[in-house]
Amino acid sequence: MRLELFAREERVARHRLCVPPAKQMTGKQNFIDHTITDQSSILRFIEDNWDLGRIGSGSTDAIAGTLNNMFDFSGGPKAGKLILDPATGTVVSE
């Protein structure tokens, strides 16, 4: 019974991930985020962005720092391309 429930939840989660995200996002320009994060923050971001809920009790995603501060969900204009010289790091073109 428990294995069947897990298999069903996995199918539902896969289906949800195939649906386009409800939130359009871009990275914030000229922004440094000081939020403490770790690898489980990526899992938390996915769970939050697609409304999947937490994995379960004892999972570190429940206490992980959020990545939401790094993104702009307003759907506004995006920054243009910035091309840097790979050797010097100086701006080649904007």
N, CA, C and O atoms as a printed pandas DataFrame, in Angstrom:
     atom_number atom_name residue_name chain_id  residue_number  x_coord  y_coord  z_coord
0              1         N          MET        A               1    0.824   -1.187    0.000
1              2        CA          MET        A               1    0.000    0.000    0.000
2              3         C          MET        A               1    0.874    1.260    0.000
3              4         O          MET        A               1    0.620    2.195   -0.759
4              5         N          ARG        A               2    1.890    1.280    0.842
5              6        CA          ARG        A               2    2.749    2.447    0.949
6              7         C          ARG        A               2    3.526    2.680   -0.352
7              8         O          ARG        A               2    3.676    3.821   -0.789
8              9         N          LEU        A               3    4.014    1.612   -0.963
9             10        CA          LEU        A               3    4.746    1.711   -2.214
10            11         C          LEU        A               3    3.840    2.214   -3.333
11            12         O          LEU        A               3    4.265    3.018   -4.163
12            13         N          GLU        A               4    2.589    1.744   -3.361
13            14        CA          GLU        A               4    1.642    2.203   -4.377
14            15         C          GLU        A               4    1.359    3.691   -4.221
15            16         O          GLU        A               4    1.249    4.409   -5.215
16            17         N          LEU        A               5    1.239    4.161   -2.980
17            18        CA          LEU        A               5    0.976    5.570   -2.712
18            19         C          LEU        A               5    2.160    6.413   -3.178
19            20         O          LEU        A               5    1.982    7.474   -3.775
20            21         N          PHE        A               6    3.373    5.928   -2.897
21            22        CA          PHE        A               6    4.570    6.646   -3.331
22            23         C          PHE        A               6    4.630    6.710   -4.857
23            24         O          PHE        A               6    4.942    7.762   -5.414
24            25         N          ALA        A               7    4.339    5.616   -5.534
25            26        CA          ALA        A               7    4.363    5.576   -6.991
26            27         C          ALA        A               7    3.352    6.552   -7.567
27            28         O          ALA        A               7    3.635    7.228   -8.556
28            29         N          ARG        A               8    2.178    6.632   -6.958
29            30        CA          ARG        A               8    1.149    7.564   -7.426
30            31         C          ARG        A               8    1.616    9.008   -7.239
31            32         O          ARG        A               8    1.459    9.831   -8.141
32            33         N          GLU        A               9    2.190    9.319   -6.071
33            34        CA          GLU        A               9    2.672   10.669   -5.815
34            35         C          GLU        A               9    3.794   11.045   -6.783
35            36         O          GLU        A               9    3.884   12.192   -7.220
36            37         N          GLU        A              10    4.641   10.083   -7.115
37            38        CA          GLU        A              10    5.729   10.340   -8.049
38            39         C          GLU        A              10    5.175   10.663   -9.440
39            40         O          GLU        A              10    5.678   11.565  -10.109
40            41         N          ARG        A              11    4.140    9.933   -9.881
41            42        CA          ARG        A              11    3.526   10.210  -11.184
42            43         C          ARG        A              11    2.896   11.603  -11.192
43            44         O          ARG        A              11    3.023   12.341  -12.169
44            45         N          VAL        A              12    2.223   11.957  -10.108
45            46        CA          VAL        A              12    1.595   13.277  -10.010
46            47         C          VAL        A              12    2.665   14.357  -10.047
47            48         O          VAL        A              12    2.503   15.360  -10.741
48            49         N          ALA        A              13    3.761   14.167   -9.308
49            50        CA          ALA        A              13    4.845   15.151   -9.283
50            51         C          ALA        A              13    5.460   15.311  -10.665
51            52         O          ALA        A              13    5.729   16.433  -11.094
52            53         N          ARG        A              14    5.687   14.202  -11.372
53            54        CA          ARG        A              14    6.241   14.273  -12.725
54            55         C          ARG        A              14    5.301   15.042  -13.648
55            56         O          ARG        A              14    5.744   15.852  -14.462
56            57         N          HIS        A              15    4.011   14.786  -13.516
57            58        CA          HIS        A              15    3.026   15.485  -14.334
58            59         C          HIS        A              15    3.071   16.984  -14.042
59            60         O          HIS        A              15    3.019   17.799  -14.964
60            61         N          ARG        A              16    3.165   17.343  -12.787
61            62        CA          ARG        A              16    3.193   18.759  -12.416
62            63         C          ARG        A              16    4.433   19.449  -12.965
63            64         O          ARG        A              16    4.361   20.608  -13.374
64            65         N          LEU        A              17    5.575   18.756  -12.981
65            66        CA          LEU        A              17    6.803   19.365  -13.472
66            67         C          LEU        A              17    6.778   19.580  -14.979
67            68         O          LEU        A              17    7.516   20.419  -15.495
68            69         N          CYS        A              18    5.943   18.838  -15.687
69            70        CA          CYS        A              18    5.841   19.004  -17.136
70            71         C          CYS        A              18    4.983   20.213  -17.504
71            72         O          CYS        A              18    5.038   20.688  -18.638
72            73         N          VAL        A              19    4.207   20.704  -16.573
73            74        CA          VAL        A              19    3.359   21.860  -16.811
74            75         C          VAL        A              19    4.227   23.109  -16.763
75            76         O          VAL        A              19    5.054   23.229  -15.859
76            77         N          PRO        A              20    4.075   24.042  -17.693
77            78        CA          PRO        A              20    4.888   25.264  -17.660
78            79         C          PRO        A              20    4.711   25.992  -16.334
79            80         O          PRO        A              20    3.620   25.976  -15.763
80            81         N          PRO        A              21    5.768   26.629  -15.836
81            82        CA          PRO        A              21    5.668   27.316  -14.556
82            83         C          PRO        A              21    4.655   28.448  -14.606
83            84         O          PRO        A              21    4.507   29.125  -15.623
84            85         N          ALA        A              22    3.966   28.641  -13.499
85            86        CA          ALA        A              22    2.956   29.683  -13.430
86            87         C          ALA        A              22    3.597   31.058  -13.283
87            88         O          ALA        A              22    2.967   32.075  -13.572
88            89         N          LYS        A              23    4.843   31.088  -12.837
89            90        CA          LYS        A              23    5.508   32.360  -12.582
90            91         C          LYS        A              23    6.626   32.570  -13.601
91            92         O          LYS        A              23    7.494   31.714  -13.767
92            93         N          GLN        A              24    6.596   33.704  -14.275
93            94        CA          GLN        A              24    7.695   34.044  -15.169
94            95         C          GLN        A              24    8.759   34.717  -14.325
95            96         O          GLN        A              24    8.461   35.615  -13.538
96            97         N          MET        A              25   10.012   34.279  -14.490
97            98        CA          MET        A              25   11.045   34.843  -13.634
98            99         C          MET        A              25   12.291   35.178  -14.423
99           100         O          MET        A              25   12.580   34.571  -15.454
100          101         N          THR        A              26   13.017   36.146  -13.926
101          102        CA          THR        A              26   14.330   36.491  -14.446
102          103         C          THR        A              26   15.235   36.739  -13.247
103          104         O          THR        A              26   14.756   37.006  -12.145
104          105         N          GLY        A              27   16.533   36.651  -13.463
105          106        CA          GLY        A              27   17.476   36.956  -12.393
106          107         C          GLY        A              27   17.509   38.458  -12.150
107          108         O          GLY        A              27   17.345   39.241  -13.086
108          109         N          LYS        A              28   17.719   38.863  -10.905
109          110        CA          LYS        A              28   17.813   40.284  -10.590
110          111         C          LYS        A              28   19.154   40.822  -11.075
111          112         O          LYS        A              28   20.183   40.159  -10.952
112          113         N          GLN        A              29   19.127   42.022  -11.621
113          114        CA          GLN        A              29   20.332   42.640  -12.167
114          115         C          GLN        A              29   21.061   43.395  -11.066
115          116         O          GLN        A              29   20.429   44.078  -10.259
116          117         N          ASN        A              30   22.404   43.278  -11.024
117          118        CA          ASN        A              30   23.245   43.966  -10.044
118          119         C          ASN        A              30   22.763   43.715   -8.617
119          120         O          ASN        A              30   22.566   44.657   -7.849
120          121         N          PHE        A              31   22.576   42.460   -8.270
121          122        CA          PHE        A              31   22.007   42.091   -6.968
122          123         C          PHE        A              31   22.852   41.015   -6.314
123          124         O          PHE        A              31   23.243   40.040   -6.955
124          125         N          ILE        A              32   23.129   41.200   -5.044
125          126        CA          ILE        A              32   23.823   40.188   -4.253
126          127         C          ILE        A              32   22.873   39.750   -3.151
127          128         O          ILE        A              32   22.388   40.570   -2.372
128          129         N          ASP        A              33   22.614   38.461   -3.093
129          130        CA          ASP        A              33   21.706   37.913   -2.086
130          131         C          ASP        A              33   22.527   37.322   -0.941
131          132         O          ASP        A              33   23.419   36.507   -1.173
132          133         N          HIS        A              34   22.234   37.724    0.276
133          134        CA          HIS        A              34   22.976   37.248    1.440
134          135         C          HIS        A              34   22.218   36.169    2.212
135          136         O          HIS        A              34   22.583   35.839    3.341
136          137         N          THR        A              35   21.167   35.622    1.608
137          138        CA          THR        A              35   20.412   34.551    2.240
138          139         C          THR        A              35   21.287   33.297    2.317
139          140         O          THR        A              35   21.943   32.936    1.339
140          141         N          ILE        A              36   21.297   32.640    3.470
141          142        CA          ILE        A              36   22.071   31.410    3.632
142          143         C          ILE        A              36   21.313   30.279    2.946
143          144         O          ILE        A              36   20.160   29.999    3.276
144          145         N          THR        A              37   21.978   29.630    1.983
145          146        CA          THR        A              37   21.356   28.549    1.228
146          147         C          THR        A              37   22.296   27.349    1.183
147          148         O          THR        A              37   23.479   27.458    1.505
148          149         N          ASP        A              38   21.756   26.214    0.782
149          150        CA          ASP        A              38   22.552   25.004    0.561
150          151         C          ASP        A              38   21.911   24.237   -0.599
151          152         O          ASP        A              38   21.010   24.757   -1.258
152          153         N          GLN        A              39   22.361   23.016   -0.852
153          154        CA          GLN        A              39   21.841   22.261   -1.990
154          155         C          GLN        A              39   20.346   21.993   -1.891
155          156         O          GLN        A              39   19.659   21.950   -2.911
156          157         N          SER        A              40   19.839   21.814   -0.689
157          158        CA          SER        A              40   18.406   21.539   -0.550
158          159         C          SER        A              40   17.558   22.774   -0.844
159          160         O          SER        A              40   16.341   22.664   -0.991
160          161         N          SER        A              41   18.192   23.958   -0.933
161          162        CA          SER        A              41   17.458   25.166   -1.315
162          163         C          SER        A              41   16.939   25.059   -2.737
163          164         O          SER        A              41   15.896   25.626   -3.061
164          165         N          ILE        A              42   17.657   24.337   -3.593
165          166        CA          ILE        A              42   17.203   24.130   -4.975
166          167         C          ILE        A              42   15.919   23.309   -4.974
167          168         O          ILE        A              42   14.971   23.625   -5.693
168          169         N          LEU        A              43   15.894   22.255   -4.165
169          170        CA          LEU        A              43   14.692   21.430   -4.040
170          171         C          LEU        A              43   13.535   22.261   -3.501
171          172         O          LEU        A              43   12.411   22.159   -3.993
172          173         N          ARG        A              44   13.808   23.084   -2.489
173          174        CA          ARG        A              44   12.754   23.933   -1.929
174          175         C          ARG        A              44   12.202   24.888   -2.990
175          176         O          ARG        A              44   10.993   25.109   -3.060
176          177         N          PHE        A              45   13.093   25.455   -3.817
177          178        CA          PHE        A              45   12.652   26.366   -4.870
178          179         C          PHE        A              45   11.710   25.660   -5.841
179          180         O          PHE        A              45   10.676   26.214   -6.217
180          181         N          ILE        A              46   12.059   24.449   -6.246
181          182        CA          ILE        A              46   11.215   23.682   -7.159
182          183         C          ILE        A              46    9.869   23.377   -6.505
183          184         O          ILE        A              46    8.823   23.524   -7.137
184          185         N          GLU        A              47    9.895   22.957   -5.252
185          186        CA          GLU        A              47    8.644   22.649   -4.541
186          187         C          GLU        A              47    7.758   23.880   -4.435
187          188         O          GLU        A              47    6.544   23.790   -4.620
188          189         N          ASP        A              48    8.357   25.035   -4.137
189          190        CA          ASP        A              48    7.581   26.265   -3.983
190          191         C          ASP        A              48    7.070   26.786   -5.322
191          192         O          ASP        A              48    5.920   27.214   -5.423
192          193         N          ASN        A              49    7.915   26.754   -6.347
193          194        CA          ASN        A              49    7.542   27.314   -7.642
194          195         C          ASN        A              49    6.402   26.540   -8.298
195          196         O          ASN        A              49    5.555   27.135   -8.963
196          197         N          TRP        A              50    6.372   25.238   -8.121
197          198        CA          TRP        A              50    5.326   24.414   -8.736
198          199         C          TRP        A              50    4.288   23.933   -7.722
199          200         O          TRP        A              50    3.502   23.035   -8.024
200          201         N          ASP        A              51    4.278   24.521   -6.525
201          202        CA          ASP        A              51    3.295   24.176   -5.480
202          203         C          ASP        A              51    3.216   22.678   -5.230
203          204         O          ASP        A              51    2.127   22.106   -5.199
204          205         N          LEU        A              52    4.385   22.032   -5.050
205          206        CA          LEU        A              52    4.432   20.582   -4.838
206          207         C          LEU        A              52    4.342   20.191   -3.372
207          208         O          LEU        A              52    4.066   19.030   -3.070
208          209         N          GLY        A              53    4.564   21.115   -2.458
209          210        CA          GLY        A              53    4.599   20.773   -1.044
210          211         C          GLY        A              53    5.959   20.199   -0.673
211          212         O          GLY        A              53    6.785   19.940   -1.548
212          213         N          ARG        A              54    6.189   20.003    0.602
213          214        CA          ARG        A              54    7.472   19.490    1.087
214          215         C          ARG        A              54    7.528   17.968    0.967
215          216         O          ARG        A              54    6.494   17.299    0.955
216          217         N          ILE        A              55    8.746   17.430    0.877
217          218        CA          ILE        A              55    8.941   15.985    0.752
218          219         C          ILE        A              55    8.392   15.263    1.970
219          220         O          ILE        A              55    7.662   14.281    1.834
220          221         N          GLY        A              56    8.731   15.734    3.141
221          222        CA          GLY        A              56    8.238   15.081    4.351
222          223         C          GLY        A              56    9.010   15.529    5.576
223          224         O          GLY        A              56    9.941   16.328    5.478
224          225         N          SER        A              57    8.624   15.020    6.707
225          226        CA          SER        A              57    9.270   15.413    7.951
226          227         C          SER        A              57   10.701   14.890    7.976
227          228         O          SER        A              57   10.982   13.789    7.502
228          229         N          GLY        A              58   11.583   15.681    8.527
229          230        CA          GLY        A              58   12.979   15.293    8.616
230          231         C          GLY        A              58   13.791   15.655    7.387
231          232         O          GLY        A              58   15.009   15.475    7.388
232          233         N          SER        A              59   13.157   16.160    6.339
233          234        CA          SER        A              59   13.870   16.543    5.126
234          235         C          SER        A              59   14.426   17.952    5.296
235          236         O          SER        A              59   13.763   18.822    5.860
236          237         N          THR        A              60   15.639   18.172    4.810
237          238        CA          THR        A              60   16.271   19.479    5.012
238          239         C          THR        A              60   15.672   20.572    4.143
239          240         O          THR        A              60   15.945   21.749    4.379
240          241         N          ASP        A              61   14.868   20.228    3.147
241          242        CA          ASP        A              61   14.255   21.266    2.323
242          243         C          ASP        A              61   13.274   22.118    3.124
243          244         O          ASP        A              61   12.993   23.258    2.754
244          245         N          ALA        A              62   12.753   21.568    4.214
245          246        CA          ALA        A              62   11.806   22.304    5.051
246          247         C          ALA        A              62   12.482   23.455    5.795
247          248         O          ALA        A              62   11.830   24.445    6.128
248          249         N          ILE        A              63   13.787   23.331    6.057
249          250        CA          ILE        A              63   14.505   24.379    6.794
250          251         C          ILE        A              63   15.516   25.120    5.917
251          252         O          ILE        A              63   16.237   25.991    6.405
252          253         N          ALA        A              64   15.574   24.785    4.647
253          254        CA          ALA        A              64   16.543   25.406    3.734
254          255         C          ALA        A              64   16.184   26.857    3.468
255          256         O          ALA        A              64   15.014   27.239    3.503
256          257         N          GLY        A              65   17.207   27.661    3.200
257          258        CA          GLY        A              65   16.985   29.048    2.816
258          259         C          GLY        A              65   16.352   29.112    1.429
259          260         O          GLY        A              65   16.574   28.236    0.593
260          261         N          THR        A              66   15.580   30.133    1.200
261          262        CA          THR        A              66   14.870   30.264   -0.075
262          263         C          THR        A              66   15.746   30.930   -1.135
263          264         O          THR        A              66   16.589   31.768   -0.817
264          265         N          LEU        A              67   15.540   30.554   -2.383
265          266        CA          LEU        A              67   16.238   31.174   -3.508
266          267         C          LEU        A              67   15.405   32.288   -4.140
267          268         O          LEU        A              67   15.863   32.948   -5.073
268          269         N          ASN        A              68   14.186   32.502   -3.642
269          270        CA          ASN        A              68   13.265   33.464   -4.260
270          271         C          ASN        A              68   13.825   34.879   -4.315
271          272         O          ASN        A              68   13.472   35.643   -5.213
272          273         N          ASN        A              69   14.698   35.245   -3.365
273          274        CA          ASN        A              69   15.261   36.596   -3.353
274          275         C          ASN        A              69   16.142   36.857   -4.565
275          276         O          ASN        A              69   16.365   38.014   -4.922
276          277         N          MET        A              70   16.647   35.808   -5.206
277          278        CA          MET        A              70   17.555   35.968   -6.337
278          279         C          MET        A              70   16.830   36.235   -7.649
279          280         O          MET        A              70   17.471   36.576   -8.643
280          281         N          PHE        A              71   15.512   36.089   -7.673
281          282        CA          PHE        A              71   14.758   36.192   -8.916
282          283         C          PHE        A              71   13.742   37.324   -8.859
283          284         O          PHE        A              71   13.303   37.743   -7.788
284          285         N          ASP        A              72   13.385   37.802  -10.036
285          286        CA          ASP        A              72   12.364   38.827  -10.183
286          287         C          ASP        A              72   11.168   38.169  -10.861
287          288         O          ASP        A              72   11.244   37.786  -12.028
288          289         N          PHE        A              73   10.065   38.040  -10.129
289          290        CA          PHE        A              73    8.875   37.372  -10.644
290          291         C          PHE        A              73    7.859   38.350  -11.234
291          292         O          PHE        A              73    6.733   37.959  -11.543
292          293         N          SER        A              74    8.247   39.615  -11.393
293          294        CA          SER        A              74    7.292   40.611  -11.878
294          295         C          SER        A              74    7.015   40.483  -13.370
295          296         O          SER        A              74    6.028   41.033  -13.859
296          297         N          GLY        A              75    7.871   39.766  -14.106
297          298        CA          GLY        A              75    7.666   39.590  -15.544
298          299         C          GLY        A              75    8.012   40.832  -16.336
299          300         O          GLY        A              75    7.616   40.954  -17.495
300          301         N          GLY        A              76    8.749   41.763  -15.729
301          302        CA          GLY        A              76    9.138   43.001  -16.390
302          303         C          GLY        A              76   10.229   42.771  -17.426
303          304         O          GLY        A              76   10.580   41.630  -17.728
304          305         N          PRO        A              77   10.764   43.868  -17.972
305          306        CA          PRO        A              77   11.794   43.741  -19.000
306          307         C          PRO        A              77   13.057   43.072  -18.465
307          308         O          PRO        A              77   13.417   43.219  -17.297
308          309         N          LYS        A              78   13.704   42.348  -19.338
309          310        CA          LYS        A              78   14.925   41.629  -18.971
310          311         C          LYS        A              78   16.145   42.460  -19.351
311          312         O          LYS        A              78   16.090   43.296  -20.253
312          313         N          ALA        A              79   17.238   42.217  -18.650
313          314        CA          ALA        A              79   18.495   42.887  -18.970
314          315         C          ALA        A              79   19.023   42.360  -20.304
315          316         O          ALA        A              79   18.786   41.204  -20.653
316          317         N          GLY        A              80   19.731   43.197  -21.040
317          318        CA          GLY        A              80   20.312   42.785  -22.308
318          319         C          GLY        A              80   21.527   41.900  -22.093
319          320         O          GLY        A              80   21.948   41.668  -20.960
320          321         N          LYS        A              81   22.085   41.411  -23.190
321          322        CA          LYS        A              81   23.269   40.557  -23.115
322          323         C          LYS        A              81   24.494   41.400  -22.793
323          324         O          LYS        A              81   24.629   42.532  -23.257
324          325         N          LEU        A              82   25.373   40.834  -22.001
325          326        CA          LEU        A              82   26.640   41.455  -21.665
326          327         C          LEU        A              82   27.725   40.446  -21.999
327          328         O          LEU        A              82   27.783   39.373  -21.397
328          329         N          ILE        A              83   28.583   40.778  -22.951
329          330        CA          ILE        A              83   29.629   39.851  -23.381
330          331         C          ILE        A              83   30.960   40.329  -22.830
331          332         O          ILE        A              83   31.362   41.473  -23.044
332          333         N          LEU        A              84   31.646   39.425  -22.108
333          334        CA          LEU        A              84   32.928   39.736  -21.495
334          335         C          LEU        A              84   34.055   39.034  -22.230
335          336         O          LEU        A              84   33.865   37.957  -22.796
336          337         N          ASP        A              85   35.221   39.646  -22.218
337          338        CA          ASP        A              85   36.409   39.017  -22.773
338          339         C          ASP        A              85   36.813   37.895  -21.821
339          340         O          ASP        A              85   37.026   38.163  -20.638
340          341         N          PRO        A              86   36.928   36.648  -22.287
341          342        CA          PRO        A              86   37.230   35.533  -21.389
342          343         C          PRO        A              86   38.603   35.635  -20.732
343          344         O          PRO        A              86   38.805   35.085  -19.650
344          345         N          ALA        A              87   39.536   36.317  -21.356
345          346        CA          ALA        A              87   40.881   36.414  -20.790
346          347         C          ALA        A              87   40.988   37.505  -19.729
347          348         O          ALA        A              87   41.635   37.312  -18.699
348          349         N          THR        A              88   40.351   38.656  -19.981
349          350        CA          THR        A              88   40.512   39.798  -19.071
350          351         C          THR        A              88   39.281   40.085  -18.215
351          352         O          THR        A              88   39.389   40.697  -17.152
352          353         N          GLY        A              89   38.117   39.645  -18.677
353          354        CA          GLY        A              89   36.880   39.918  -17.947
354          355         C          GLY        A              89   36.314   41.299  -18.216
355          356         O          GLY        A              89   35.341   41.704  -17.579
356          357         N          THR        A              90   36.904   42.025  -19.146
357          358        CA          THR        A              90   36.396   43.356  -19.480
358          359         C          THR        A              90   35.220   43.227  -20.436
359          360         O          THR        A              90   35.064   42.219  -21.124
360          361         N          VAL        A              91   34.396   44.269  -20.465
361          362        CA          VAL        A              91   33.206   44.274  -21.317
362          363         C          VAL        A              91   33.621   44.437  -22.774
363          364         O          VAL        A              91   34.320   45.383  -23.139
364          365         N          VAL        A              92   33.164   43.476  -23.609
365          366        CA          VAL        A              92   33.421   43.535  -25.047
366          367         C          VAL        A              92   32.267   44.241  -25.747
367          368         O          VAL        A              92   32.483   45.112  -26.589
368          369         N          SER        A              93   31.040   43.863  -25.394
369          370        CA          SER        A              93   29.862   44.530  -25.962
370          371         C          SER        A              93   28.676   44.341  -25.028
371          372         O          SER        A              93   28.608   43.406  -24.231
372          373         N          GLU        A              94   27.746   45.281  -25.169
373          374        CA          GLU        A              94   26.516   45.220  -24.348
374          375         C          GLU        A              94   25.315   45.072  -25.241
375          376         O          GLU        A              94   24.187   45.002  -24.753
